[in-house]
Amino acid sequence: MVQLSSNLLYIAFILYLLATFLFSGAIKDKRHREEKKLSRFALIGLITTIVGFVSQLGYFITRWIAAGHAPVSNLFEFTTFFGMMLVGAFIIIFSIYKTPALGVFTLPVAVLIIAYASMFPREISPLIPALQSNWLAIHVTTAAAGQAILAVSFAAGIIYLIRVVDQSKKTKSTFWLEATMFGLIATLGFVIILSVFSAMGYEAKFDWVNKHGEQVEEVYHLPALVGLHENELKTDNRMEPLVEMPAIINAKKLNTVVWSLLTGAVLYCFLRLIFRKRIAHTLQPLVKNVNLDLVDEIGYRSVLIGFPVFTLGALIFAMIWAQIAWTRFWGWDPKEVWALITWLFYAAFLHLRLSRGWHGEKSAWLAVIGFIIMMFNLIVVNLVIAGLHSYA
């Protein structure tokens, strides 16, 4: 059952990649541009995406059967579910607005998210006592669904900004848009660098003293640029850490983030050498014919729908479960704090949109910033900062 689940996820991954190219072909098809009809490429792309989504849904169901609980209890499971919900939200929104460019920018994000998830341990483990509750499925799945719908606004925002930002000169807008492109490339860098060292069988064992004064062993699968507090290398011919971190920081996972950024920087420079212009500038031909008003509406509607779903899952259901598990509704855990920050940001987004008239480019920038906040939660808060949610 576990092998079947993995195969279904792999099939979905390949189909999402294929659908991305099909939607790219739909952009170049001019015959249906003025009509509210799907071109042949767009229709095949939509069907391919739906088949991929069904395959990933099969992964989710078969893994649930194999595990005996909702498969959202660790970083691999949560992130793959988040990617699946992103594709599901895209299918619904695309069916309404029929904008092929949305597929070209949404599906690669989903592919990166699934590839990112696959780099984490995929074994099915028994639930720790804190997670043995029906609220695991209720809270986590609803929160992930809300984040996924909100993430569609990011794709719409990127399309809008690539289309309107003047790439002929250096400005703050070109800098921050390119920084966003670098962030996506760094995620790809994470997948590449971890795959390379995993294929090499790299492993380095360290003994270190944790914040409770206990001697524990940690295994690194990437060379230790960032090391553990009071560590001792136990594996021969392996690199000593260049920098030691205090126990409050998860040094092993911070090391992974550092390697991702370095690999992303190398990959970004390589792409710049090939295209000889900014990545956002390179992508401009893909969006030159999009309807900006329609893209702006897609971004707004995504937030309008995703915000209440996120509120329900990440705050209300989370607080109910926290009261049951830890006898308090709120405890200022890093994960809880960042969920609140995310909620406040999107509340401000809707306020500025409705009362201040922040449409168009301003709204697009807000959508991009909101997605960066969510990714900070998924990557940095989960991987670097220790807290009650560290089991994720």
C-alpha positions, 0 to 999 in steps of 0.5 A, a space after each residue: 500500500 505504501 509503494 502504491 501511494 508513492 507511485 501515485 504521488 510520482 505520477 501526479 508530479 509528472 502529470 503536473 509538469 506535463 500540464 505546465 508545458 501544455 498551458 504554455 502551448 495554450 498561451 501561444 495559441 491565438 485562435 481562442 484568445 478573444 473567445 471564452 473558450 479553451 484552446 486544445 492545449 488548454 483543454 488537454 492541460 486541464 484534463 492532465 491536471 485533473 488526472 494528476 490531482 486524482 492520482 495525488 488524491 489516490 496517494 493521500 487515501 492509500 497513505 491514510 489507509 496504510 498509516 491508519 490516520 490522516 497523512 498530515 502529521 509530518 513535514 513530508 505529508 503536510 507539504 504534499 497535501 498543501 501542494 495537492 490543495 493548491 492544484 485543487 484550488 487552481 482547477 476550480 479557479 481556472 475552470 471559472 476564469 479560463 486563463 492559461 497563464 495561471 496554469 503556467 505559474 501555479 503548477 510549477 509552484 505546486 511541483 516545487 512544493 511536492 519536490 520540496 516535500 519529497 526531500 524529507 523522511 517519508 516513512 510512516 511513523 506512529 503518532 506521538 500522543 499530542 497528535 492522536 486526535 481527530 483534530 489532526 485531520 480537521 485542523 491541519 487539512 483545513 489550514 492547508 486548504 486555506 493556505 493553498 487557496 491564498 497561494 493562488 493569489 500569489 500566482 496571479 500576483 506574479 503574473 500581474 507584476 511580470 506583466 507591468 513592471 518595467 524591466 528596462 531599468 533597475 528599480 525597487 520593483 525589479 529588485 524585489 520581483 527578482 528576489 521573489 524569482 530567486 526564492 523559487 529558484 532556491 527551493 529548486 536548489 534545495 531539491 537538487 543539492 539534497 538529491 545529489 548528496 543523498 545519491 552519494 550516500 553522504 552521512 556525518 554523525 555528531 554528538 552534541 549536548 541539547 538544551 536540557 544538558 543531554 548527550 544526543 546524536 545527530 546525523 547530517 546528510 549535507 556537509 555541516 556549514 552550520 553546526 550544533 552547540 558543543 558538537 563532536 564529529 564521530 564520522 571520519 573524513 567529514 567536514 567540521 562545522 564552520 559555525 556553531 549555533 545555540 541550542 534554541 536553533 535547529 542547526 541541522 535544518 538551518 544548515 539545509 536552508 544555508 545549502 539551499 540558498 547557496 545552491 540557489 545562488 549558483 543556479 540563479 547565476 547560471 540562468 542569468 548567464 544563459 538568458 543574459 537578463 533578469 528571470 522576470 524579464 525572461 518570463 515576460 513573453 508568457 504574460 504579454 497578452 493576459 487581461 490584467 483586470 482579470 488577473 487582478 480579480 483572480 488574485 482578489 477572489 483567491 484571498 476572499 475565499 482562502 481567508 475565511 478557510 484559513 481563519 477556520 483551520 489555522 486559528 479557530 480549529 487550532 485553538 480548540 485543539 490546543 485547549 484539548 491537548 495543552 489546556 490552553 487556547 494560546 501559548 505564543 508558540 512560534 508556529 502559533 505566532 506566525 499563523 497569527 501574523 499570516 492572518 493579520 496580513 491577509 486581513 490587512 490585505 482585504 482592508 486595503 483592497 476594500 477601503 483604500 482601493 489598493 487594486 492592480 500592482 499594489 494588490 499584486 505586491 501584497 499577494 506576493 508578500 503574503 505568500 512569502 510569509 506563508 513560506 517563511 512559516 513552512 520553511 524557517 519556522 518549521 525547520 529552524 526555530 524550535 517549538 511545540 510544533 517541532 514534530 512537524 
